[in-house]
Amino acid sequence: MNQNHPNRSKVPDWPSYVKQFRERHNLSQVLLAAKLRVEETTVQRWEAGERKPAPYLKRALRDLTRELETTN
């Protein structure tokens, strides 16, 4: 399963995916939230398993992955 692009496959564990995404790209919850234009509590809820990203935010994560991978 390609976990670099969340829309290409089903992500079975969003809390782990989001946390690993942040760690892989050296982002705090605050910085990830700012890049996605959401509240920090939104990212916290994803990582706590209280919520899953809405479809448009899954696309934003995919796009951010592409952006971060081309700059590194």
N, C-alpha and C positions, 0 to 999 in steps of 0.2 A: 504494500500500500504506500503510495506516495503522499507523505504527510506534509510536504512542502507547499502543496496547493490544495487547500481544504475543499474546494468545489469539485475537484476531479474525482474524489472518492469520498466515501462516508467516513467521517472522523468518529470513531467509536467512543473516544474519551476526550471531550472538549476541555475539561479542566487541565488535564495533562498537556494537551496540545498547546493551549494558550501559554501555560507556564514555560514549556520547553521552547516555544517560539520566542518568548521574551528573553529567556536565558541565552538562546543561540545568537540573538542579535543584540545582546547587552542592553536591553531596555527595562526600565522600571515600569511598574504598573502605571505610574503617572505619565511617563513618556509615551507608552503605548496608547494610553487613553487619548492623549493630546494628538498623536498621529492619526488616530481613527475618529477624532472629534466626538468622543463620548466622555462621560464622567468616569473618574477613577473608580467609583463604586461599581460601575458596569463591569470593568475588567476584574475587580475583586469578586464579583458574583459569578463570573464565568469560571474563574479559578476555583471557587468554592463549590462549584457544581449546582449553584442555585438557578442559573439561567444558561441558555445557549445563545450564541450570537444570532441575530436576525440574518436572513439571507443577504441583505445588502452589506452587512458587516462581515460576513464570510467572504464576500467578494472583495471588500476593502482589505481584509487580511491577506488574501491571495495577491492583490495588487501590491500591498506593502512588502510581501515576501519578494516579489520580483524586483521591486525598487531597491530593497536592502541588499539583495544578492548581486545586483549589478554594480552597486557602489562599493562592495567589499572585495 
